[in-house]
Amino acid sequence: MIKLHKVNKFFYHNKEKITVLKEFDLMINKGECVVFKGESGSGKSTLLSLIGGMDKPTSGDIII
């Protein structure tokens, strides 16, 4: 099981706050197959980096 609860992720670029994920919830149960699809810059790679443990959320919980 992978569960994300109220995950937020933001960065600062040139003193401007860039919000990538805002209050994001996700539940993937054992045996499920999911696809992340969206426009460039929508947060897909950031989400995978958070799930994979390569990055930490600004706030919220990730349970694996």
HURA-V468162 format. One record per run of one state. SS is the DSSP state (hx for helix, st for strand, lp for the rest). FROM is the first residue (numbers start at 0). TO is the last residue. If there is no record, write none. Layout:
ss: [SS:SS]
from: [FROM:FROM]
to: [TO:TO]
This chain:
ss: [lp:st:lp:st:lp:hx:lp:st:lp]
from: [0:1:13:15:28:43:51:58:63]
to: [0:12:14:27:42:50:57:62:63]
